[in-house]
Amino acid sequence: MVLRLRLGINRAFWAGGALIILLWIGSMVWLFGDIARGPVVSRPTSYASLVPADFLTLTYRIWMGPRSVGELGYTVIPEGSGRRVTWRLRLLLQPGAPEGKVTGDGASVLDSTGTLSSFTAAFAVGPQSVEVTGTRKEDVLTIHSTAFGVSSARVMQVDSTLAIGDGFFPGLVGGCPGRNERLTWQVFDPFTASSTEVALERERGDVTPPPPEDGCVLAVTYKGLKTLMWVDAQGIVQRQRTAVGWELVLESSQPTVRP
């Protein structure tokens, strides 16, 4: 009886000791993994540094749940020593309702340094339309706009990091950023004539579907809204999930060599 009791105590002792050792090893792995991740370091960059310099065209299908509601296309076109980035949006918010149809077209021209030279943007929501154009000369940007039949013009000072966009870009030069790296840049909204910071970093939480092989999932924050982007090893955005529930899925892409 005493021998059985001692054997039981010994087994419990060794089992408890093994459990403690396993917990200690697990805690060390977690601790060193957390140390390896380290604090996030912000690095200023520019929109132009993220956009490919070679020819590239992408077409995305826009989904709202199980329903396809539109299409978004991006094209990067080399022009001399610079490039032109064009986009085209077709969206149907309410099937069968004219006021639910949204269309948009625009382009941004970047010079050899990636500085914005000019831009155009036009939106139509049902019968209403808004058009904005801008031309930059050094640090002066001249904007002309027409909204609901009323035209206006504005001249303003800008800095060298000016870019036109909404925080989305058709490609990511250099692939995914480091695990502890946050990229930030300024994006100019021509409709409000103001600049807003965009922040991009790797998504730290679990996501479905998983990231592409040798790619990553990025979290992009723009105007307080978070968008997730699935980026492949070549830096091409394969999928985008917006804060309003839309999901953009890459339908087709052409290589970064002009056909």
N, C-alpha and C positions, 0 to 999 in steps of 0.2 A: 504493500500500500504506500509506504514511504517512498519506495523506488519509483512507482508510477507518478507520485506527486512531484518528485524531483524532476523526472523526465518532462512532465507537463510544464513545470516552471521554466526549465531550460529551453524548451521549444518556444514558449511564449516570450522568453527573454530574447532569443535569437530572432524570432519573427518581428518583435518590436524594434530591435536594433536595426534589422534590415530595412524596415519601413522608415525609420528615422534617417538612415543613410540615403535611401532613395529620395525622400523629401528634400534632404540637404542638397543632393546633386541637382534635383530639379530646380531648386531655388537659385543655385549658382548659375545654371544654364540660363534661367530667366534674367538674373541680375546682369550677367556679362552680355547677354543679348541686348538688354536695355541700354547698357553702357555703350555697346557698339553702335546702337542707333543714334545715340547722342542727341543734343538739341538741334532743332531745325535752324539752318542758317539762311537768311534771305540774301538773294543776289539780284541786283537790278539788271534788267536786260531790255530788249526792245522787241516790238512786234516783228520787225523786219528780220531780226536774227533768228526767228523761229520758222519763217516761211521759206520753203525751198527756192533756190535761184533758177532751177531748171524747169522745163515745161512739165506741168502736172494738171490733170483734170480728174475731179472726183464727183460722184453723184450719190446722194444720200436719199433714202426713202424715209419719210417721217411717219411715225406711228403714234396713235393715241390708243393705248390698250391694244385690242385685236384689230383696230381699224386703221387703214392707211389714209392719212389726211393730207399728204402733200409730198413735195420733193424739194431738195436743196442742192444746188450745184456750185462747185468752186473750180476755178481754173487759174493757174499761175502761168503767165506768158512772159518769157524774156523779151525785153525791148531795149536794144542797144546794150548799155552797161547796167541797165536797171531791169525792172519787171513790173508787170501789171497783174493785179489780183482782181478777178471778177467773180461775182456771185449772182445767183438767180434763185428766187424763192417762189414757190407755188403752194398755197395752203388753202384748204377748204374746211372752215370751222363748223359750218352748218350746211349739210348737204341739201341742195334744192333751194337755198336762200341766197339771193344775190349779195346781200350785205355780209354774208359769211365767207365770201371769197377774198383772199388776201394775196396780192402779188408784189414782188419786189425785185429790183435789179440794181446793180451798182458796180463800181470799180474803184480801185485805189492804184495810183501810179507811184512807184518808189524809184528813186534815183540810184546811182551806183553805191551810195553809202547807206541805202535803206531809208533815207529821209523821204517823207511824203511830199510829192510834187503837186498832185491834184487828186480830186475824187468826185464821184457822182453817186447819188443814191436817190431812188424813187420808190415810193410805196403807194399802193392803191388798196383801200378797204371798201369794197362795194363800189359805189359811184364817187367816193371821195379820194383825193390823191394829194400826195406831198412829194415835192422834188427839192433836192438840195445839191448844189455844186460848190466846189471850193478850189481855189488856186493859191498855191503858196509861192512866195518869193522871199527867200531868206527867212526872217522870223516874222513875216507878216502874212496872215491868211485872210483872203477875201472870200466871203461866203454869200452866195445868192440862193434864196429859197422862195418857193411858191407853195402855199398851203391854202386849200379851199378857195382858190381864185385870187388870193392876196399875195403880192410879191414884196420881198424886202431884201436888203443887202446889209452886210455887216463886215467890218474890218477889225481884226484882233491880233494881238501879239501871241506867238506860240513858241514852244521850245523845240529842241532838236529831236526829242523822243516821240513826237506826235505820230500817232497811227490812227487809222479809221477802222472800226470793227466793233464786235460785240463780245470779245473774249474767245471767239472760236477762230481757228486757223486750219488750213488744209493739210498742213504737215508740220513736223517738229524736227528741225535740223539738229543733228547730233543725237537723236533718239531720246530716251527717257532721262530726266534729271536724276541726280544722286538721291539716295534714300533720305538723306537729311537736308536736302536742298529745296528751297522755295524760290521760284523765279517770279519777279514782279516787273510790271511795265505799265505805262500809262496809255489808255485808249481814249481817243477823242470822240464824243458823241456829237455828230453834226446837227442833230435835231434840238439838242439842248445847249449846244456851244460850250460844253464843259468837258473836262478830262476826269477820268476815273481810273483808279489803280486796279489792275488785274493781278491775281496771285495764282500761281500754279505749283502744285507739289504732288507727290505720290499719295494716293489714298491709303490710309493706314488701316482701315477697317476691312472686313471681309465683304466681298462683292460677288454677285452672280450675274452673268457668267464670269469665270476666272479670267485673268489677263491673258492675252495671246502669248504664245511661246516666245521667250526672250523679250517680251514687251512689258507693259505695265498698265495700271489704271491710274489716271490722273484726276485730281480734284482741282477744279478751276473755280475761283470765287470772283464774281463780277457783280457790282452793285448789291452786295449782300446776298446774292443767290449762288448756290453751289451746283455746279455741273460736273458730272463724271464723264471721262473720256477713256475709251479702251484704245491704246496705241500699240501698234506692232513693232517689231524689231527695226523696221525701216523708218519709223517715225510717222506712219500714216494713221490717222484717226479712223478706226474701224467701226466704232459705235460711240454715240453720245447720248447721255440720259440727262434731261434737263430738270430743273426744279419744279416746272409746271406739269410734269408728267409726260412730256413728249420724248420719244426715243428715236434717234436718227441712226439708221443702219446703212453702212456702205453697200451700195449696189454694184457699182463698177468704178474702176480706176484705170487710167492709162499711165504707162511708165514715165519716169522723169526724163525722157528723151523725146524731142519733138518728132512726131511721126512724119 
